[in-house]
Amino acid sequence: MKNILFKAIALFVFFNFSCAQTKNTDFNSDKLLERLERLSSDEFKGRQTGEKGNEKARAYIVEQFKALNAPSFGGKYEHKFTFEARGKSYNAVNVLAKIEGTEHPKSYIVISAHHDHLGVKGDEIYNGADDDASGVSALFSFAEYLMKNPPKHSVILAAFDAEELGLQGSKYFVDKMKNSKIVANINMDMISRSKKNEIYVVGGKYNEKLKNIIDNLKNPTNTKLLQGHDGTDGKQNWTSASDHGSFHRAKIPFLYFGDEDHPGYHNPSDEFKNITPQFYRNTVAIILSVFKDLDASGL
């Protein structure tokens, strides 16, 4: 009886130790999902650039950065700009936070996602859960990690506006930062929905150091990290498909993470209820692991 009891206790201890070893402590995965659900709710009316819903979404993003004690960039979180597109003038706003580097404070890694989406069309709200509330919510998880684990390079957490109108927010940002040293961009756009449990990364083709980081990454999850969609595999080329394209055009190394198009892409069905929660958690853990290797690499 004592022997059986001892074995039971040993198994209990081993099981709990194993769970503790495998549990992701870099960020709060429950909060990750909560923030995604909120940001993709009807409250923000599809977050269309220049509309009230977009303004409310920005206020929520600023609120989250403040709650996480992530400092603003350049003394303010909101950075306004104007542009012309489709015969119309727009007022838009990027939301930026900055965590200063401990070793290379004047060298920047920009981690980005876009906060805008398609708004309301007729009676339908296009909430854009995967595109790209998923990326913005991941920015908060990065803030959680970085405030506890200061990076070697300074990190700008960028929630860009007007991606859906021609990458306008990232274009403005890259131009304003042209005299600063940006060593790399990590862009996240559509990272929460995949039946295949596959996330793609684009960008290694254009930079050997980044390719080596991806090739040698120790994936902390069972989600497949695939390289492709870069003009080499016969699939749709994503090299300039989102805000990383603005960095690429400026010859700044980039890595773009995204899932493949699904029935919800630019449709009202891109809702929180249709994301793949564990895939999303895994994807954020993968991207954070890539960032750690990049920050340590001295790129």
Helices and strands as residue ranges (DSSP letters): H 2-22, H 29-39, G 42-47, H 52-67, E 78-85, E 88-99, E 104-114, E 119-121, E 124-126, I 129-133, H 134-148, E 153-160, G 163-165, H 168-176, E 181-188, E 198-202, G 204-206, H 208-215, E 224-227, H 244-249, E 254-258, G 272-274, H 277-297
